[in-house]
């Protein structure tokens, strides 16, 4: 039986006169707890276990707010929402559900629900939602996507993922610019695609460009296009990503790697809503929704003079921070099953994990995040003949040799090659008239980061043991973890 996470207590909010809340849930305990909490807050309450009874009350003009479960014996609560909005557009509906998936949140938003609350919920949060629903002006219901299916672009039921689902669901009805941050492998492009695929621009193209993968001298042409003869080799007019994404969404991945001159042009697009091609003079209207992403600390880049502060605030209208996998270990079993199912759908043998194997997965530090987990599941499905994968197989695959470096694709790069790469970048920056600073700190950080991660992984997060292994004072280790933005494992050591 699902119950709210907090006991009922008296509320200090004023009495609400004759405001009536209609509750529909087939769980008697939920109905009782909600009725008591709302009653003590001064509301009149009518509760039922039947969608049909709720619908009759709505048709009769009763109630000032509806709180409904999704799964009920006679009808799905989500199906009631658009019907309620059609006959009583001023009546807000709050949807609650133990089926706390991304699609539940999206469908609730698309069908016109005022808010979606996953079970178990916090009573203080529910009372705040009720108060807000009764206070703010109403808005028209968004157009529902009847073609939605049960695909799960985002997976996980941890509290932090539930909040991300709710945020993304709200944003699907807007064109607001979004900044997605998080470590490599946390699923930033998945969130960007979800914002597009379930948003108002889903009928248009989704165009992605990775700033780190494009030579700096070509980024402006890639983004904005170019005219014939604009530069050596420009034999024809080139269409940029902004034009390709017209009517849809433009995903600017690794925005922190965008060179300053391109930052200036992008800022103008965000300010003026138009751009010109390289070598062109005629302004072109920018009809795109911009979604940006980075694994870098852009505020630090601003302090270093590498990223424009005004551009940061233009992009950071709605920030979404994706948690590393180690911070939502409770999602690992669900994610592992999801990735095994995907592996099977791609032609690999069907597999399952033993309980001991799952526990071993949960103890891993996951420096490569969900991408590392997916690769591991595919490897296990392909290489191991047994149907049920055990702890020994998982442990043998989770070796230090498999730990990715911070740069991912540079895993085979030697230290000398790394230093040479940084020197070349700084020489190029100096030629372009950019400030040349902190080469020493960058190279040292590139060595320190994997070293500290491996030490913490070897000691299972025990900072005292890791500090002793490294020959560092524990406070020095903690300071370095903060400076490098590496996770501090609490409660161990």
C-alpha positions in Angstrom: 0.0 0.0 0.0 1.4 3.4 -1.0 1.0 6.2 1.5 2.5 9.7 1.6 6.0 10.1 3.0 5.0 12.4 5.8 2.4 12.1 8.6 -0.5 14.4 8.7 -0.1 17.5 10.8 -2.2 20.6 11.4 -1.6 23.4 8.9 -1.0 27.0 9.8 -2.6 28.3 6.5 -6.0 30.2 6.8 -9.3 28.5 6.5 -10.5 28.1 2.9 -14.2 28.8 3.4 -16.3 26.6 1.0 -13.5 25.5 -1.4 -14.2 21.9 -2.3 -11.6 19.3 -3.4 -12.7 16.2 -5.3 -10.5 13.2 -4.7 -10.6 10.0 -6.7 -8.3 7.1 -5.6 -9.0 3.4 -5.2 -6.7 3.2 -2.2 -8.7 3.8 1.0 -5.6 4.8 3.0 -4.7 7.5 0.4 -8.3 8.8 0.5 -8.3 9.0 4.3 -5.0 10.7 4.6 -5.8 13.3 1.9 -9.2 14.0 3.3 -7.8 14.6 6.8 -4.9 16.8 5.6 -7.1 18.9 3.3 -9.9 19.1 5.9 -7.4 20.4 8.5 -6.3 23.0 6.0 -9.9 24.3 5.8 -11.1 22.7 2.6 -14.3 20.7 2.0 -13.5 17.3 0.7 -15.4 14.7 -1.3 -13.6 11.4 -1.9 -14.4 8.4 -4.1 -12.8 5.2 -5.4 -14.6 5.4 -8.7 -13.8 7.5 -11.8 -17.5 7.3 -12.8 -18.5 9.0 -9.5 -15.9 11.7 -9.9 -17.1 12.3 -13.5 -20.7 12.7 -12.2 -19.6 15.2 -9.6 -17.8 17.2 -12.3 -20.8 17.1 -14.6 -23.0 18.4 -11.8 -20.7 21.4 -11.3 -19.2 20.3 -8.0 -15.7 21.0 -6.8 -13.1 23.7 -7.2 -10.2 21.3 -7.7 -9.8 17.6 -8.7 -7.1 15.3 -7.3 -7.1 11.9 -9.2 -5.1 8.8 -9.3 -4.2 7.3 -12.7 -5.1 3.6 -12.2 -8.6 3.1 -11.0 -11.0 0.1 -11.4 -13.3 1.6 -14.0 -11.2 4.1 -15.9 -7.7 5.6 -16.3 -7.5 8.9 -14.5 -5.4 10.4 -17.3 -8.3 9.8 -19.7 -10.6 11.9 -17.5 -8.3 15.0 -17.6 -9.1 16.2 -21.2 -12.8 15.4 -20.7 -12.9 17.5 -17.6 -11.1 20.3 -19.3 -13.6 20.3 -22.2 -16.7 20.7 -20.1 -15.1 22.7 -17.2 -11.9 24.5 -18.5 -11.7 26.4 -15.2 -11.5 23.3 -13.1 -7.9 22.3 -12.4 -6.8 18.7 -12.1 -3.9 17.3 -10.1 -2.8 13.8 -11.2 -1.0 11.4 -8.8 0.4 8.0 -9.7 2.5 5.2 -8.4 3.4 4.6 -12.1 6.2 7.2 -11.8 7.6 7.0 -15.3 8.6 9.8 -17.7 5.6 9.1 -19.9 3.2 9.4 -17.0 4.5 12.9 -16.3 4.4 13.9 -20.0 0.9 12.5 -20.6 -0.4 14.4 -17.6 1.1 17.6 -18.9 -0.1 17.0 -22.5 -3.6 16.3 -21.4 -3.9 19.4 -19.4 -3.2 18.4 -15.8 -2.2 21.3 -13.6 0.4 19.2 -11.8 1.7 15.6 -11.6 2.8 14.1 -8.3 4.5 10.7 -8.1 3.6 8.4 -5.2 4.7 8.3 -2.5 4.4 12.1 -2.2 5.0 14.7 0.5 1.9 16.1 2.1 3.4 19.6 2.4 4.2 19.6 -1.3 0.6 18.4 -2.1 -0.9 21.2 0.0 1.3 23.7 -1.7 0.2 22.4 -5.1 -3.4 22.7 -4.0 -3.0 26.3 -2.8 -1.2 27.3 -6.0 -3.8 25.6 -8.2 -6.6 27.6 -6.6 -4.7 30.9 -6.7 -3.1 31.3 -10.1 -5.1 32.2 -13.3 -6.1 29.4 -15.6 -4.5 28.7 -18.9 -5.9 26.8 -21.9 -5.2 23.1 -22.1 -2.3 22.2 -24.4 -3.0 20.2 -27.5 -2.7 16.5 -26.7 -0.5 14.2 -28.6 -2.7 11.2 -29.3 0.1 9.4 -31.0 2.1 8.9 -27.8 3.2 5.4 -26.9 4.9 3.7 -24.1 8.5 4.3 -25.2 10.6 5.4 -22.3 13.3 7.9 -23.5 14.2 8.4 -19.8 14.4 5.7 -17.2 14.4 5.8 -13.4 12.1 6.2 -10.5 14.4 7.9 -8.0 13.2 11.2 -6.5 15.8 13.2 -8.5 14.6 11.6 -11.7 11.0 12.3 -10.8 11.8 16.0 -10.5 13.5 15.9 -13.9 10.4 14.2 -15.5 8.1 16.9 -14.1 10.4 19.7 -15.3 10.7 18.2 -18.8 6.9 17.6 -18.9 6.2 21.3 -18.1 8.7 22.4 -20.7 7.1 20.4 -23.5 4.3 23.1 -23.7 6.8 26.0 -24.1 9.6 27.1 -26.4 11.9 28.2 -23.6 15.6 27.9 -24.0 17.0 25.1 -21.8 20.6 24.4 -20.5 21.3 20.8 -19.6 24.3 20.1 -17.5 25.8 16.9 -16.2 28.8 14.6 -16.5 29.5 12.7 -19.7 27.2 9.7 -20.1 24.3 11.0 -18.0 22.0 11.3 -20.9 22.0 15.0 -21.8 21.0 14.3 -25.5 18.2 12.0 -24.3 16.7 14.9 -22.4 17.1 17.2 -25.3 15.4 14.7 -27.6 12.6 14.2 -25.1 12.0 18.0 -25.0 11.7 18.0 -28.8 9.8 14.7 -29.3 7.1 15.5 -26.8 7.1 19.3 -27.3 5.3 21.8 -29.5 8.0 21.5 -32.2 7.9 17.7 -32.5 6.7 18.1 -36.2 9.9 19.9 -37.1 13.5 18.6 -37.3 15.8 17.9 -34.4 19.3 19.0 -35.4 22.3 18.4 -33.1 25.8 19.8 -33.3 28.7 18.9 -31.0 30.9 22.0 -30.5 33.9 19.9 -29.4 33.8 17.8 -32.6 33.9 20.8 -35.1 37.2 22.6 -35.8 36.9 26.1 -34.4 37.5 27.8 -37.7 34.4 26.0 -39.2 31.9 26.4 -36.3 30.4 29.7 -37.6 29.9 28.2 -41.0 28.4 25.0 -39.5 26.0 27.0 -37.4 24.9 29.8 -39.7 25.9 28.7 -43.2 28.0 30.6 -45.7 27.8 32.3 -49.0 29.7 31.2 -52.1 33.2 32.7 -52.0 33.0 33.6 -48.3 36.3 31.8 -47.7 38.7 29.5 -49.5 36.9 26.4 -50.6 33.4 27.8 -50.4 32.5 27.0 -53.9 28.7 27.0 -53.2 26.3 28.4 -50.7 26.3 26.2 -47.5 23.2 25.8 -45.3 23.9 26.0 -41.6 22.3 24.1 -38.7 20.0 27.0 -37.8 18.4 26.8 -41.3 18.3 23.0 -41.2 16.5 23.2 -37.8 13.9 25.7 -38.9 10.6 24.9 -37.3 12.2 22.5 -34.9 14.9 22.3 -32.2 18.6 23.0 -32.4 20.7 21.1 -29.8 24.1 22.7 -29.1 26.0 20.0 -27.4 29.2 20.8 -25.4 28.4 24.5 -25.6 31.4 25.2 -23.3 33.7 24.4 -26.2 32.3 27.1 -28.5 35.0 29.6 -29.5 34.4 33.3 -28.5 33.7 34.6 -32.0 30.9 32.1 -32.5 29.6 33.0 -29.0 29.2 36.6 -30.1 27.2 35.6 -33.1 25.0 33.1 -31.1 24.3 35.9 -28.6 23.0 38.1 -31.4 20.7 35.3 -32.5 19.3 34.9 -29.0 18.9 38.7 -28.6 17.6 39.6 -32.1 16.0 36.4 -33.3 17.9 36.5 -36.6 21.3 35.8 -38.1 23.4 36.2 -41.2 25.4 33.6 -43.0 29.2 33.9 -43.1 29.8 36.3 -45.9 26.1 37.2 -46.2 24.3 40.5 -45.5 20.6 39.6 -45.5 19.3 38.7 -42.0 17.5 35.3 -41.8 14.8 34.8 -39.2 15.8 32.1 -36.6 12.8 29.9 -36.1 14.3 27.3 -33.7 14.1 26.3 -30.1 17.6 26.2 -28.7 18.6 23.5 -26.2 22.2 23.6 -25.0 24.3 21.1 -23.0 27.7 20.9 -21.4 29.7 18.8 -18.9 31.8 21.9 -18.1 31.5 24.4 -15.3 30.5 27.4 -17.4 30.7 29.8 -14.4 34.3 28.9 -14.0 34.8 29.3 -17.8 33.3 32.8 -17.4 35.8 33.7 -14.6 38.6 32.5 -16.9 37.4 34.7 -19.8 36.6 31.7 -21.9 32.8 32.0 -22.0 30.6 35.1 -22.3 28.6 35.8 -19.2 25.7 37.5 -21.1 25.5 34.4 -23.4 25.4 32.1 -20.4 22.3 33.9 -19.0 20.6 33.8 -22.3 21.1 30.1 -22.6 20.4 29.3 -18.9 16.8 30.3 -19.0 15.7 26.9 -17.6 18.6 24.9 -16.2 18.3 21.1 -15.9 21.1 19.3 -14.0 21.3 15.6 -14.6 22.6 13.5 -11.7 25.5 11.1 -12.1 24.5 7.4 -11.9 26.3 7.0 -8.6 23.8 9.5 -7.0 20.8 7.5 -8.1 21.9 3.9 -7.4 18.3 2.8 -6.8 17.7 3.3 -10.5 20.4 0.9 -11.6 18.3 -2.3 -11.5 15.6 -0.7 -13.7 18.2 0.8 -16.1 20.1 -2.5 -16.3 16.8 -4.3 -17.3 16.0 -1.6 -19.8 19.5 -1.9 -21.4 19.3 -5.7 -21.5 15.9 -5.4 -23.2 17.4 -3.0 -25.8 20.3 -5.4 -26.4 17.8 -8.2 -27.0 15.8 -6.1 -29.4 19.0 -5.4 -31.4 19.6 -9.1 -31.8 21.7 -10.1 -28.8 20.6 -13.0 -26.6 18.1 -12.3 -23.8 19.7 -12.1 -20.3 18.8 -11.4 -16.8 20.8 -10.5 -13.7 21.0 -12.4 -10.4 20.3 -10.4 -7.2 24.0 -10.6 -6.3 24.9 -9.2 -9.7 22.6 -6.3 -9.2 24.1 -5.5 -5.8 27.5 -5.6 -7.4 26.4 -3.1 -10.0 25.1 -0.8 -7.3 28.5 -0.8 -5.5 30.3 0.4 -8.6 31.3 4.1 -8.9 30.1 4.5 -12.5 32.6 7.1 -13.8 31.0 6.6 -17.2 27.5 6.9 -15.9 24.5 5.4 -17.7 26.5 5.1 -21.0 29.0 2.9 -19.2 26.2 0.7 -17.7 24.6 0.3 -21.2 27.9 -0.8 -22.7 28.4 -3.3 -19.9 24.9 -4.8 -20.4 25.5 -5.2 -24.1 28.9 -6.8 -23.4 27.4 -9.2 -20.8 24.6 -10.2 -23.2 27.1 -10.8 -26.1 29.9 -12.6 -24.2 28.3 -14.8 -21.5 26.3 -17.9 -22.5 24.3 -18.3 -19.3 20.8 -16.9 -19.2 21.2 -15.4 -15.7 24.4 -13.3 -15.3 26.0 -13.7 -11.9 28.1 -11.5 -9.6 31.4 -13.0 -10.8 30.7 -12.2 -14.4 29.8 -8.6 -13.6 32.8 -8.2 -11.3 35.2 -9.5 -13.9 33.9 -6.9 -16.4 34.1 -4.0 -14.0 37.8 -3.8 -14.1 39.9 -0.6 -13.8 40.9 -1.2 -17.4 37.4 -0.4 -18.5 37.2 2.9 -16.6 37.0 5.7 -19.2 39.2 8.8 -18.9 37.6 12.2 -18.5 37.9 12.8 -22.2 36.4 9.5 -23.3 37.8 9.3 -26.8 41.3 10.1 -25.5 41.6 7.0 -23.4 44.7 5.8 -25.2 46.4 9.2 -25.1 49.7 9.3 -23.3 50.6 12.1 -20.8 53.1 13.6 -23.2 50.4 13.6 -26.0 47.9 15.3 -23.5 50.4 18.1 -22.7 51.1 18.5 -26.4 47.4 18.8 -27.2 46.9 21.5 -24.5 50.0 23.4 -25.8 48.6 23.4 -29.4 45.2 24.7 -28.1 46.9 27.5 -26.2 49.1 28.5 -29.1 46.0 28.7 -31.3 44.2 30.8 -28.7 47.2 33.2 -28.5 47.2 33.6 -32.3 43.5 34.5 -32.1 44.2 37.1 -29.5 42.5 35.2 -26.6 43.8 35.3 -23.0 46.3 32.4 -22.5 46.2 31.3 -18.9 46.2 28.3 -16.6 47.9 25.7 -18.8 49.7 24.2 -15.8 46.4 23.9 -13.9 44.6 22.3 -16.8 47.2 19.6 -17.3 47.5 18.8 -13.6 43.7 18.6 -13.3 43.6 16.1 -16.2 46.0 13.9 -14.3 44.5 14.5 -10.9 40.9 13.8 -11.9 41.3 10.1 -13.0 43.8 9.5 -10.2 41.4 10.6 -7.5 38.5 8.7 -9.1 40.6 5.5 -9.2 41.7 5.9 -5.6 38.1 6.4 -4.4 37.0 3.5 -6.5 39.7 1.2 -5.1 38.7 2.2 -1.5 34.9 2.1 -2.3 34.6 5.8 -1.5 36.5 5.7 1.8 38.2 9.1 1.9 40.5 8.3 4.8 41.9 5.2 3.0 42.1 7.1 -0.3 43.9 10.0 1.3 46.4 7.6 3.0 46.9 5.7 -0.3 47.7 9.0 -2.1 49.8 10.4 0.7 47.5 13.3 1.2 45.8 14.9 4.2 42.1 14.1 4.3 41.1 17.8 4.2 43.4 18.3 1.2 41.7 15.4 -0.6 38.3 16.9 0.2 39.4 20.3 -1.1 40.6 18.7 -4.3 37.4 16.8 -4.8 35.5 20.1 -4.5 37.8 22.0 -6.9 37.6 19.2 -9.5 33.8 18.8 -8.9 34.2 15.1 -8.1 31.5 13.5 -6.0 32.0 13.4 -2.3 30.8 10.1 -0.9 29.1 10.8 2.3 28.8 8.4 5.2 31.9 6.4 4.4 35.2 7.2 6.0 
